[in-house]
Amino acid sequence: MLRRLIIFIFCFLLGLVLGLGGPWVWWLDREAGQRFAERQWTQNSRVFARPLELYNGRVISLDDLLVELDAAGIRPGHPGQVGRFSQRGQALDIHLPGFVFADGPQPAIRIGLGVVDGRVQGLARADSGNAGLVRVPPAELGALLPIDDSERTLVALADFPPLLVAGVQAVEDRSFKHHRGLDPRGLMRAAWTNFRHGQVVQGGSTITQQLVKNLFLSPDRSLVRKFNEAVMALSLERRYDKALILEAYLNEVYLGQDGPNAIHGFGRASEYYFGLPIQALAPEQIALLIGMVRGASWYHPVRNPERALSRRDRVLDMFLETGLIDAATHADSRGRSLDVNIQRQRRDQRYGAFLDLVARQLRQDYRERDLSGTGLRVHTTLSPSAQRRAERALTEGLVKVERQPGELQGAIILLEPASGEIRALVGDRQPDRRGFNRALDARRQVGSVIKPFVYLLALAQPDRFHLVSTLRDAPLSIPVAGSEPWQPRNYDGASHGDVALMEALARSLNQATVALGLEVGLTPLFRLLRQLGVEPGKDPHPSAFLGAIDLSPLQVAQLYQPLAAEGYNTALRAINQVTDAGGSELARYPMRIRPIRDREALALLDFALREAVTSGTAASLSWRLPADIGARGKTGTTNDRRDAWFVGYTRDWLGVVWTGRDDNAPAAISGSATALPIWAELFSGLPVSSGARPWPEGIDWYWIDWPSPLLASEDCAGARALPFIADSQPGLYSACMNAADPPSGNRRWWQR
């Protein structure tokens, strides 16, 4: 009777379990397979600098090359390892990591080169000799617009280092290749190992179980959760092969926090903790990350370095026990420090001002949801070495000129004028401080940097004006509706009488400039600024001739771009192209060049801006720069010395520097004494190419009895050769030459 009762109860309970548990197991099995197949990992859109192209003859300093390598995550070490380089004097041996460019992948390659007299020499591949052109993988600047609290860099299984793939299995699941999701022997082995060590050093869950927990389940410890985990692990193993499961695990495992964002996967963890691509990790670095799987917070290498070091060394011991590394590698790796500096890797903070511009330009073409979570790769124009120089020039330059520490702020825009590509952008004297971006949003009066556009309007009328046209620099009183007459004054408080047009610009004479502006007109000036891509505002006032217009440093750079690009206007760009996670191009941002009609007038203006640098308000550049780089430029200082500007350019670079106080209070600064030295410090280290700027066909040269608007011969004392738009030269002759013997026609100065 009792036996039948026991059998009945057992059968009843078995039926109850099967009746209730069967559908639950069926649902778990179906849910695991379906959700794994449909998983969509979110990836932040990643932003990259421009890749550095290396070729024989490339102009670059050794210091800048080292900065570029460091930004790309290529560290000193043995170049037999990917992502390492060695240096001997001016010679470098570099093992570049692979990178997927839009035009195809570049595999990891080892190259050698030298940098002699600021140029690359002897560039060669280790495997095939002459390398031709090689691209250093671009530095990652940061992530863009995350939509959740996860960060990951997806990596294919074949692209993980073999030691990491094998090491994870050796530490976390040695029977991974043989079990079907659950490993009872492994559970017992882990329990015995933990008992012998007196602490948890090895887990019993399989890799598949850990993946299920990370993907589908909560971290709560309960029998129900463990039951669900086991069923779903068996389900995945039944449906998918080991390689796919292992790849998913390596990309999903939790490895710490970056502020509010969780770091998932070894790919992102490698970048976060070491600033290196996963392929470039050394054995001790791989061991540290694998050790952190057991507890990313408990073994955090910064907060708990001793605990992390002990765990790393234990993982290295396991590598040796399983034959993954030899005794020499084991001893060398154990003797190394953790070498983790997370602050060094916070690139999105360091490049925050530039990333702000990138985000704004992207939003013109993409919706917010298109930019988030889809793993876009945004390839930008930023040069890490130029950015480093710009940051240092602004920070150190402000310290030298301010009266009280922290009194001044500033911004820098640096670009290549021919392409309009922005190479550096600084929006704060502390580059890693996020907040107000002065390069984009500080709209301040521009002062005298607006004057060249007044003179451009005049020079575009060759029947009325040329470089030696006489301007009257004298007191003016201009009636203004609804207010007192406006009476402009010169910076030095004096008036200078009759002056040549080029001299008025070079010396930045306010009264002469206003007199010229009244002749060319305020409306044409505003129309010209709009044609060049900048909105100057409404309700123009005559003070606009002297820069009473609020513009940002970026807008000023846009105005000067066609001046520096020899008459070709293009919108400034921070982005070159956008690709998907696989490298396929989604969008390209090409140059859209528009020639300026008055290229001859631009050439004359360029000549006048060169005069401003050699003998005008920017003459101090001659001793601030180590060599004559052919600079042109214009200083700017606003009322009460509130704002100081300098805009200067060469054939290769255009730079805008603004300094001032955030509260717009008087700061006792000037363009020549404050902004210009910062510009000079930046440009003194930039690579420059040689060669003179070409002149348009419609330019002729004549000897002038400077500063009078009279033709002369080169034998006349003080005579200067000046360019003129064809047939616009003066018609009168200097007394120093025989009027019956006119100058030799329209032949060019260098021909004569």
TIZAFI-887013 format. One record per residue (C-alpha): x, y, z; residue number from 0. Coordinates in nm, 2 decimals. Example, Ala and Ser with C-alpha at 12.3 -4.5 7.8 and 13.67 -1.06 7.14 Angstrom:
% TIZAFI-887013
px,py,pz,i
1.23,-0.45,0.78,0
1.37,-0.11,0.71,1
This chain:
% TIZAFI-887013
px,py,pz,i
0.00,0.00,0.00,0
0.28,0.24,0.10,1
0.48,0.14,-0.21,2
0.19,0.22,-0.44,3
0.14,0.55,-0.27,4
0.50,0.64,-0.31,5
0.49,0.54,-0.68,6
0.17,0.74,-0.72,7
0.32,1.05,-0.56,8
0.64,1.01,-0.77,9
0.44,0.98,-1.09,10
0.22,1.27,-1.00,11
0.51,1.49,-0.93,12
0.69,1.38,-1.24,13
0.38,1.45,-1.44,14
0.34,1.79,-1.27,15
0.70,1.87,-1.35,16
0.67,1.76,-1.71,17
0.33,1.92,-1.75,18
0.45,2.26,-1.62,19
0.82,2.24,-1.70,20
0.79,2.09,-2.04,21
0.63,2.40,-2.20,22
0.87,2.63,-2.01,23
1.17,2.43,-2.14,24
1.02,2.44,-2.49,25
0.97,2.82,-2.46,26
1.33,2.87,-2.33,27
1.47,2.66,-2.61,28
1.28,2.85,-2.88,29
1.35,3.19,-2.72,30
1.73,3.13,-2.70,31
1.76,3.02,-3.06,32
1.54,3.30,-3.19,33
1.69,3.58,-2.99,34
2.05,3.48,-3.06,35
1.97,3.47,-3.43,36
1.81,3.81,-3.42,37
2.06,3.98,-3.19,38
2.16,4.33,-3.30,39
2.45,4.46,-3.11,40
2.46,4.83,-3.10,41
2.79,5.00,-3.18,42
2.86,5.37,-3.12,43
2.95,5.55,-3.43,44
3.32,5.58,-3.42,45
3.51,5.89,-3.53,46
3.86,5.86,-3.68,47
4.13,6.12,-3.77,48
4.27,6.14,-4.12,49
4.52,5.86,-4.19,50
4.88,5.97,-4.22,51
5.02,5.89,-4.56,52
5.39,5.80,-4.57,53
5.60,5.80,-4.88,54
5.96,5.89,-4.96,55
5.99,6.27,-4.96,56
5.69,6.33,-4.73,57
5.74,6.65,-4.53,58
5.71,6.57,-4.16,59
5.92,6.61,-3.85,60
6.03,6.32,-3.64,61
5.85,6.46,-3.34,62
5.52,6.49,-3.54,63
5.56,6.13,-3.67,64
5.60,6.00,-3.31,65
5.28,6.20,-3.21,66
5.09,6.04,-3.50,67
5.21,5.69,-3.40,68
5.11,5.74,-3.04,69
4.76,5.88,-3.14,70
4.71,5.57,-3.36,71
4.79,5.35,-3.06,72
5.13,5.23,-3.19,73
5.36,5.22,-2.89,74
5.74,5.17,-2.84,75
5.83,4.81,-2.81,76
5.96,4.52,-3.02,77
5.84,4.57,-3.38,78
5.79,4.20,-3.42,79
5.46,4.26,-3.25,80
5.18,4.43,-3.42,81
5.13,4.79,-3.30,82
5.48,4.84,-3.18,83
5.78,5.03,-3.31,84
6.15,5.08,-3.23,85
6.36,5.39,-3.28,86
6.73,5.42,-3.34,87
6.82,5.78,-3.39,88
6.62,5.90,-3.69,89
6.54,5.55,-3.81,90
6.21,5.38,-3.72,91
6.10,5.02,-3.75,92
5.72,5.01,-3.73,93
5.47,4.73,-3.73,94
5.14,4.89,-3.84,95
4.81,4.72,-3.74,96
4.57,4.64,-4.02,97
4.28,4.87,-4.09,98
3.98,4.86,-4.32,99
3.97,5.17,-4.53,100
3.68,5.26,-4.76,101
3.89,5.16,-5.07,102
3.99,4.83,-4.92,103
4.17,4.67,-4.62,104
4.53,4.73,-4.55,105
4.68,4.43,-4.37,106
4.92,4.46,-4.08,107
5.26,4.54,-4.23,108
5.61,4.61,-4.10,109
5.80,4.90,-4.24,110
6.12,5.08,-4.19,111
6.20,5.44,-4.26,112
6.41,5.74,-4.17,113
6.33,6.10,-4.11,114
6.61,6.33,-4.23,115
6.59,6.70,-4.25,116
6.21,6.69,-4.21,117
6.14,6.44,-4.48,118
6.07,6.07,-4.50,119
6.36,5.87,-4.66,120
6.42,5.50,-4.72,121
6.06,5.39,-4.67,122
6.05,5.01,-4.73,123
5.84,4.71,-4.63,124
6.01,4.44,-4.44,125
5.87,4.17,-4.66,126
5.91,4.32,-5.01,127
6.14,4.62,-5.01,128
6.01,4.95,-5.15,129
5.68,5.04,-5.00,130
5.55,5.31,-5.23,131
5.28,5.47,-5.02,132
5.17,5.34,-4.68,133
4.90,5.47,-4.46,134
4.93,5.47,-4.08,135
4.59,5.36,-3.95,136
4.39,5.67,-3.83,137
4.37,5.75,-3.47,138
4.03,5.70,-3.31,139
3.90,6.03,-3.18,140
3.60,5.90,-2.98,141
3.25,5.77,-3.01,142
2.96,5.97,-3.14,143
2.60,5.99,-3.00,144
2.56,5.66,-2.80,145
2.20,5.55,-2.77,146
2.24,5.31,-2.48,147
2.48,5.24,-2.20,148
2.71,5.00,-2.39,149
3.03,5.04,-2.57,150
3.18,4.77,-2.79,151
3.41,4.72,-3.09,152
3.30,4.42,-3.28,153
3.58,4.19,-3.39,154
3.57,3.88,-3.61,155
3.69,3.56,-3.45,156
3.97,3.53,-3.70,157
4.10,3.88,-3.61,158
4.14,3.81,-3.24,159
4.50,3.72,-3.13,160
4.53,3.34,-3.11,161
4.66,3.36,-2.76,162
4.35,3.54,-2.65,163
4.12,3.29,-2.81,164
4.30,2.99,-2.66,165
4.36,3.17,-2.33,166
4.00,3.24,-2.27,167
3.92,2.87,-2.31,168
4.21,2.77,-2.09,169
4.10,3.00,-1.81,170
3.72,2.99,-1.85,171
3.62,2.66,-2.01,172
3.89,2.41,-2.10,173
3.63,2.16,-2.24,174
3.46,2.42,-2.46,175
3.54,2.23,-2.78,176
3.40,1.91,-2.64,177
3.09,1.97,-2.43,178
2.74,2.06,-2.55,179
2.67,2.36,-2.34,180
2.71,2.21,-1.99,181
3.03,2.06,-1.83,182
2.97,1.86,-1.51,183
3.34,1.77,-1.50,184
3.44,2.13,-1.53,185
3.21,2.22,-1.25,186
3.36,1.96,-1.02,187
3.72,2.06,-1.13,188
3.65,2.43,-1.06,189
3.51,2.34,-0.71,190
3.82,2.14,-0.63,191
4.06,2.41,-0.76,192
3.88,2.68,-0.56,193
3.89,2.47,-0.25,194
4.26,2.42,-0.28,195
4.33,2.79,-0.33,196
4.09,2.90,-0.06,197
3.92,3.15,-0.30,198
3.73,3.16,-0.63,199
4.00,3.13,-0.90,200
3.81,2.92,-1.15,201
3.45,2.92,-1.25,202
3.23,2.62,-1.33,203
3.00,2.79,-1.59,204
3.09,2.71,-1.95,205
3.15,2.99,-2.20,206
2.81,2.92,-2.35,207
2.64,2.96,-2.01,208
2.83,3.29,-1.95,209
2.72,3.41,-2.29,210
2.35,3.32,-2.22,211
2.37,3.50,-1.89,212
2.52,3.82,-2.05,213
2.28,3.82,-2.35,214
1.94,3.71,-2.21,215
1.94,3.68,-1.83,216
1.98,3.90,-1.52,217
2.29,3.86,-1.30,218
2.07,3.75,-1.00,219
2.19,3.43,-0.84,220
1.90,3.19,-0.81,221
1.82,2.83,-0.89,222
1.56,2.94,-1.14,223
1.81,3.16,-1.32,224
2.07,2.88,-1.33,225
1.80,2.64,-1.46,226
1.71,2.88,-1.74,227
2.08,2.94,-1.82,228
2.14,2.57,-1.85,229
1.85,2.51,-2.08,230
1.93,2.80,-2.31,231
2.30,2.70,-2.32,232
2.20,2.36,-2.44,233
1.97,2.52,-2.70,234
2.25,2.74,-2.84,235
2.49,2.45,-2.86,236
2.23,2.25,-3.05,237
2.17,2.52,-3.31,238
2.50,2.70,-3.36,239
2.86,2.60,-3.41,240
3.13,2.66,-3.16,241
3.30,2.93,-3.36,242
2.99,3.15,-3.37,243
2.93,3.11,-3.00,244
3.29,3.19,-2.91,245
3.29,3.50,-3.13,246
2.97,3.62,-2.97,247
3.12,3.56,-2.63,248
3.44,3.75,-2.70,249
3.24,4.05,-2.82,250
2.98,4.05,-2.54,251
3.17,3.97,-2.22,252
3.15,4.25,-1.96,253
3.49,4.41,-1.89,254
3.42,4.73,-1.69,255
3.27,5.08,-1.70,256
3.37,5.40,-1.89,257
3.16,5.64,-1.68,258
2.80,5.56,-1.74,259
2.88,5.33,-2.04,260
2.95,4.96,-2.00,261
3.25,4.81,-2.18,262
3.15,4.49,-2.36,263
3.39,4.27,-2.55,264
3.77,4.24,-2.57,265
3.79,4.47,-2.87,266
3.66,4.77,-2.68,267
3.84,4.68,-2.36,268
4.17,4.67,-2.54,269
4.11,5.02,-2.67,270
3.99,5.15,-2.34,271
4.25,5.01,-2.10,272
4.56,5.02,-2.33,273
4.47,5.25,-2.62,274
4.56,4.96,-2.86,275
4.38,4.75,-3.12,276
4.31,4.40,-3.00,277
4.57,4.26,-3.24,278
4.85,4.46,-3.08,279
4.82,4.33,-2.72,280
5.11,4.17,-2.55,281
5.07,3.84,-2.35,282
5.06,4.02,-2.02,283
4.79,4.26,-2.15,284
4.58,3.97,-2.28,285
4.62,3.79,-1.94,286
4.49,4.10,-1.76,287
4.18,4.13,-1.97,288
4.10,3.76,-1.94,289
4.15,3.78,-1.57,290
3.90,4.06,-1.55,291
3.63,3.83,-1.69,292
3.60,3.68,-1.34,293
3.51,4.03,-1.20,294
3.57,4.35,-1.39,295
3.53,4.57,-1.08,296
3.70,4.34,-0.84,297
4.01,4.31,-1.06,298
4.00,4.67,-1.20,299
4.36,4.76,-1.28,300
4.33,5.12,-1.17,301
4.11,5.10,-0.86,302
4.25,4.76,-0.74,303
4.60,4.73,-0.90,304
4.75,4.48,-0.66,305
4.45,4.25,-0.69,306
4.45,4.29,-1.07,307
4.83,4.22,-1.09,308
4.79,3.90,-0.88,309
4.50,3.78,-1.10,310
4.70,3.86,-1.42,311
5.00,3.66,-1.30,312
4.77,3.37,-1.21,313
4.63,3.37,-1.56,314
4.99,3.38,-1.70,315
5.06,3.07,-1.49,316
4.76,2.90,-1.65,317
4.90,3.00,-1.99,318
5.22,2.83,-1.90,319
5.05,2.52,-1.76,320
4.85,2.47,-2.07,321
5.15,2.53,-2.31,322
5.02,2.85,-2.46,323
5.34,3.04,-2.37,324
5.69,2.92,-2.30,325
5.89,2.98,-1.98,326
6.08,3.28,-2.12,327
5.76,3.46,-2.22,328
5.60,3.37,-1.89,329
5.89,3.51,-1.69,330
5.91,3.83,-1.90,331
5.54,3.89,-1.89,332
5.52,3.84,-1.52,333
5.79,4.09,-1.46,334
5.60,4.37,-1.64,335
5.38,4.63,-1.49,336
5.01,4.67,-1.56,337
5.08,4.97,-1.79,338
4.72,5.10,-1.78,339
4.63,5.47,-1.79,340
4.27,5.51,-1.86,341
4.28,5.89,-1.87,342
4.52,5.87,-2.16,343
4.25,5.69,-2.35,344
3.97,5.95,-2.30,345
4.01,6.07,-2.65,346
3.65,6.20,-2.68,347
3.74,6.45,-2.41,348
4.06,6.56,-2.57,349
3.91,6.61,-2.91,350
3.58,6.73,-2.78,351
3.57,7.06,-2.97,352
3.65,6.90,-3.30,353
3.39,6.62,-3.24,354
3.14,6.89,-3.17,355
3.19,7.02,-3.52,356
3.18,6.67,-3.67,357
2.84,6.61,-3.50,358
2.70,6.93,-3.63,359
2.81,6.86,-3.99,360
2.67,6.50,-3.97,361
2.33,6.62,-3.84,362
2.29,6.81,-4.16,363
2.27,6.48,-4.35,364
2.17,6.22,-4.09,365
1.89,6.17,-3.84,366
1.99,6.12,-3.48,367
1.88,5.75,-3.48,368
2.08,5.69,-3.80,369
2.40,5.80,-3.62,370
2.35,5.59,-3.31,371
2.40,5.22,-3.26,372
2.47,5.13,-3.62,373
2.85,5.13,-3.60,374
2.91,5.40,-3.85,375
3.28,5.49,-3.91,376
3.32,5.86,-3.96,377
3.65,5.95,-4.13,378
3.75,6.31,-4.05,379
4.01,6.56,-4.15,380
4.19,6.61,-3.82,381
4.57,6.57,-3.79,382
4.67,6.46,-3.44,383
5.01,6.62,-3.47,384
4.87,6.95,-3.58,385
4.61,6.94,-3.31,386
4.87,6.88,-3.05,387
5.07,7.18,-3.17,388
4.76,7.40,-3.17,389
4.66,7.30,-2.82,390
5.01,7.37,-2.69,391
5.04,7.70,-2.87,392
4.72,7.83,-2.72,393
4.77,7.70,-2.37,394
5.13,7.82,-2.34,395
5.07,8.14,-2.53,396
4.79,8.27,-2.31,397
5.00,8.21,-2.00,398
5.27,8.43,-2.14,399
5.05,8.73,-2.22,400
4.78,8.74,-1.95,401
4.80,8.96,-1.65,402
4.63,8.72,-1.41,403
4.62,8.34,-1.44,404
4.32,8.21,-1.62,405
4.21,8.56,-1.72,406
4.21,8.49,-2.10,407
4.04,8.23,-2.32,408
4.10,8.16,-2.69,409
4.04,7.95,-2.99,410
4.23,7.82,-3.29,411
4.12,7.70,-3.63,412
4.39,7.54,-3.86,413
4.32,7.41,-4.20,414
4.46,7.33,-4.54,415
4.32,7.61,-4.76,416
4.32,7.43,-5.10,417
4.09,7.16,-4.97,418
3.91,7.34,-4.69,419
3.99,7.04,-4.46,420
4.02,7.14,-4.09,421
4.34,6.99,-3.94,422
4.31,7.12,-3.59,423
4.04,7.30,-3.38,424
4.08,7.42,-3.03,425
3.79,7.57,-2.84,426
3.93,7.61,-2.49,427
4.27,7.68,-2.33,428
4.21,7.35,-2.16,429
4.16,7.11,-2.45,430
4.01,6.83,-2.25,431
3.74,7.05,-2.09,432
3.40,7.00,-2.24,433
3.15,7.29,-2.26,434
3.14,7.62,-2.45,435
3.32,7.57,-2.78,436
3.47,7.91,-2.86,437
3.59,7.80,-3.20,438
3.23,7.75,-3.32,439
3.01,7.96,-3.08,440
3.21,8.26,-2.96,441
3.07,8.53,-3.19,442
3.29,8.83,-3.12,443
3.36,9.15,-3.31,444
3.64,9.07,-3.56,445
3.81,9.41,-3.57,446
4.06,9.48,-3.85,447
4.06,9.12,-3.99,448
3.75,9.24,-4.19,449
3.95,9.51,-4.36,450
4.10,9.30,-4.64,451
3.75,9.24,-4.78,452
3.69,9.62,-4.80,453
4.02,9.65,-5.00,454
3.92,9.35,-5.21,455
3.61,9.53,-5.33,456
3.82,9.83,-5.42,457
4.09,9.63,-5.61,458
3.82,9.45,-5.80,459
3.75,9.79,-5.97,460
4.09,9.84,-6.15,461
3.96,10.14,-6.33,462
3.94,10.32,-6.00,463
4.18,10.15,-5.76,464
4.52,9.98,-5.75,465
4.78,9.92,-5.48,466
4.92,10.28,-5.49,467
4.59,10.46,-5.52,468
4.60,10.76,-5.28,469
4.37,10.73,-4.98,470
4.30,11.02,-4.73,471
4.37,10.92,-4.37,472
4.20,11.21,-4.19,473
3.92,11.27,-3.93,474
3.57,11.17,-4.04,475
3.23,11.24,-3.90,476
2.96,11.01,-4.05,477
2.60,11.08,-3.97,478
2.40,10.78,-3.84,479
2.02,10.78,-3.83,480
1.89,10.79,-3.47,481
2.23,10.84,-3.30,482
2.53,11.06,-3.27,483
2.76,11.09,-3.58,484
3.02,10.82,-3.59,485
3.38,10.95,-3.58,486
3.64,10.67,-3.63,487
3.99,10.70,-3.48,488
4.32,10.53,-3.57,489
4.47,10.29,-3.32,490
4.76,10.53,-3.25,491
4.52,10.83,-3.22,492
4.69,11.02,-3.51,493
4.59,11.09,-3.87,494
4.84,11.03,-4.14,495
4.73,11.23,-4.44,496
4.76,11.09,-4.79,497
4.87,10.72,-4.80,498
4.90,10.45,-5.06,499
4.62,10.20,-5.05,500
4.86,9.91,-4.98,501
5.02,10.11,-4.69,502
4.68,10.18,-4.54,503
4.60,9.81,-4.53,504
4.94,9.70,-4.41,505
4.94,9.96,-4.13,506
4.57,9.90,-4.06,507
4.47,10.27,-4.07,508
4.11,10.30,-3.97,509
4.03,10.64,-4.11,510
4.17,10.56,-4.46,511
3.98,10.23,-4.45,512
3.65,10.39,-4.37,513
3.71,10.65,-4.64,514
3.77,10.37,-4.89,515
3.47,10.17,-4.75,516
3.24,10.46,-4.81,517
3.34,10.46,-5.18,518
3.29,10.09,-5.23,519
2.97,10.07,-5.02,520
2.85,9.88,-4.72,521
2.59,9.68,-4.90,522
2.85,9.53,-5.14,523
3.07,9.44,-4.84,524
2.79,9.24,-4.68,525
2.70,9.08,-5.02,526
3.07,8.97,-5.06,527
3.07,8.81,-4.71,528
2.76,8.61,-4.79,529
2.91,8.50,-5.12,530
3.21,8.37,-4.93,531
2.98,8.16,-4.71,532
2.93,8.38,-4.40,533
2.62,8.56,-4.28,534
2.73,8.89,-4.13,535
2.39,8.99,-3.99,536
2.14,9.26,-4.08,537
2.11,9.64,-4.03,538
2.47,9.72,-4.14,539
2.64,10.01,-3.97,540
2.94,10.20,-4.11,541
3.15,10.06,-3.82,542
3.13,9.73,-4.00,543
3.42,9.86,-4.22,544
3.64,9.83,-3.91,545
3.50,9.49,-3.80,546
3.20,9.58,-3.58,547
3.06,9.24,-3.69,548
3.01,8.94,-3.46,549
3.16,8.63,-3.61,550
3.31,8.30,-3.48,551
3.66,8.19,-3.55,552
3.53,7.93,-3.78,553
3.34,8.19,-3.98,554
3.65,8.40,-4.00,555
3.84,8.10,-4.13,556
3.57,8.05,-4.40,557
3.61,8.41,-4.51,558
3.99,8.38,-4.55,559
3.99,8.04,-4.72,560
3.96,8.17,-5.08,561
4.23,8.43,-5.01,562
4.47,8.16,-4.90,563
4.35,7.92,-5.18,564
4.44,8.15,-5.46,565
4.09,8.24,-5.55,566
3.90,7.91,-5.51,567
3.63,7.91,-5.25,568
3.51,7.58,-5.08,569
3.31,7.51,-4.76,570
3.53,7.41,-4.47,571
3.50,7.04,-4.39,572
3.56,6.83,-4.09,573
3.45,6.50,-4.26,574
3.58,6.32,-4.56,575
3.36,6.01,-4.57,576
3.13,5.79,-4.37,577
3.14,5.41,-4.40,578
2.95,5.13,-4.23,579
3.11,4.89,-3.98,580
3.25,4.68,-4.26,581
3.42,4.96,-4.44,582
3.17,5.01,-4.73,583
3.13,5.38,-4.82,584
2.79,5.53,-4.73,585
2.86,5.90,-4.80,586
3.15,6.11,-4.92,587
3.21,6.48,-4.85,588
3.40,6.59,-5.16,589
3.54,6.94,-5.22,590
3.30,7.17,-5.39,591
3.52,7.43,-5.54,592
3.39,7.76,-5.67,593
3.63,8.00,-5.84,594
3.61,8.36,-5.73,595
3.56,8.60,-6.03,596
3.81,8.86,-5.92,597
4.12,8.64,-5.90,598
4.35,8.92,-6.02,599
4.22,9.14,-5.74,600
4.27,8.86,-5.49,601
4.63,8.83,-5.61,602
4.69,9.20,-5.54,603
4.53,9.17,-5.20,604
4.76,8.87,-5.13,605
5.06,9.09,-5.21,606
4.93,9.36,-4.97,607
4.88,9.11,-4.69,608
5.24,9.00,-4.75,609
5.33,9.37,-4.70,610
5.14,9.36,-4.37,611
5.37,9.08,-4.25,612
5.70,9.23,-4.37,613
5.65,9.59,-4.28,614
5.31,9.64,-4.13,615
5.12,9.55,-3.81,616
5.24,9.19,-3.83,617
5.61,9.27,-3.89,618
5.71,9.10,-3.56,619
5.66,8.77,-3.74,620
6.00,8.82,-3.91,621
6.17,8.74,-3.58,622
5.91,8.52,-3.42,623
5.94,8.26,-3.70,624
6.26,8.05,-3.74,625
6.25,8.11,-4.12,626
6.06,8.30,-4.38,627
5.77,8.08,-4.47,628
5.60,8.33,-4.70,629
5.33,8.42,-4.46,630
5.05,8.66,-4.53,631
4.83,8.79,-4.25,632
4.62,9.05,-4.08,633
4.59,9.15,-3.71,634
4.27,9.26,-3.55,635
4.20,9.44,-3.22,636
3.85,9.55,-3.11,637
3.74,9.85,-2.91,638
3.88,9.87,-2.55,639
4.12,9.59,-2.65,640
3.85,9.33,-2.57,641
3.93,9.09,-2.86,642
4.26,9.01,-3.03,643
4.28,8.83,-3.36,644
4.54,8.72,-3.61,645
4.46,8.54,-3.93,646
4.76,8.43,-4.14,647
4.83,8.18,-4.41,648
5.10,8.02,-4.63,649
5.07,7.80,-4.93,650
5.00,7.50,-4.70,651
4.81,7.63,-4.40,652
4.56,7.89,-4.29,653
4.54,7.97,-3.92,654
4.29,8.18,-3.72,655
4.37,8.27,-3.36,656
4.12,8.46,-3.13,657
4.19,8.55,-2.77,658
3.97,8.75,-2.52,659
3.77,8.72,-2.20,660
3.45,8.52,-2.18,661
3.28,8.81,-2.01,662
3.38,9.04,-2.30,663
3.54,9.28,-2.05,664
3.85,9.49,-2.16,665
4.15,9.27,-2.15,666
4.44,9.50,-2.25,667
4.53,9.27,-2.55,668
4.60,9.33,-2.92,669
4.62,9.13,-3.23,670
5.00,9.19,-3.28,671
5.10,9.14,-2.91,672
4.86,8.86,-2.81,673
4.71,8.66,-3.10,674
5.00,8.69,-3.34,675
5.26,8.52,-3.10,676
5.03,8.22,-3.06,677
4.99,8.19,-3.43,678
5.37,8.22,-3.48,679
5.43,7.95,-3.22,680
5.19,7.72,-3.40,681
5.33,7.78,-3.75,682
5.69,7.76,-3.65,683
5.66,7.38,-3.62,684
5.43,7.30,-3.91,685
5.57,7.14,-4.22,686
5.58,7.38,-4.51,687
5.65,7.33,-4.88,688
5.87,7.55,-5.09,689
5.78,7.74,-5.40,690
5.62,8.08,-5.49,691
5.25,8.13,-5.54,692
5.16,8.15,-5.91,693
5.02,8.48,-6.05,694
4.71,8.50,-6.27,695
4.77,8.58,-6.63,696
4.61,8.92,-6.61,697
4.88,9.07,-6.38,698
5.16,9.30,-6.50,699
5.45,9.44,-6.30,700
5.58,9.80,-6.30,701
5.84,9.99,-6.11,702
5.67,10.26,-5.89,703
5.82,10.56,-5.71,704
5.69,10.43,-5.38,705
5.47,10.55,-5.21,706
5.36,10.79,-5.49,707
5.13,10.66,-5.76,708
5.40,10.73,-6.03,709
5.58,10.51,-6.27,710
5.95,10.48,-6.22,711
6.25,10.28,-6.33,712
6.44,10.03,-6.12,713
6.73,10.28,-6.10,714
6.51,10.54,-5.91,715
6.59,10.56,-5.54,716
6.32,10.38,-5.34,717
6.15,10.23,-5.65,718
5.95,9.92,-5.59,719
5.81,9.66,-5.83,720
5.44,9.62,-5.78,721
5.17,9.41,-5.95,722
4.88,9.57,-6.14,723
4.58,9.43,-6.31,724
4.65,9.47,-6.68,725
4.61,9.83,-6.80,726
4.54,9.97,-6.45,727
4.89,10.10,-6.38,728
4.94,10.47,-6.31,729
4.96,10.70,-6.61,730
5.20,10.96,-6.47,731
5.58,10.93,-6.44,732
5.82,11.01,-6.16,733
6.06,11.30,-6.20,734
6.34,11.05,-6.15,735
6.30,10.91,-6.50,736
6.28,11.05,-6.85,737
5.91,11.08,-6.95,738
6.02,11.05,-7.31,739
6.15,10.70,-7.23,740
5.84,10.52,-7.10,741
5.87,10.18,-6.92,742
5.91,9.88,-7.13,743
5.54,9.80,-7.22,744
5.35,9.53,-7.04,745
5.63,9.28,-7.01,746
5.65,9.11,-6.67,747
5.89,9.24,-6.41,748
6.09,8.92,-6.41,749
6.11,8.93,-6.79,750
6.25,9.29,-6.78,751
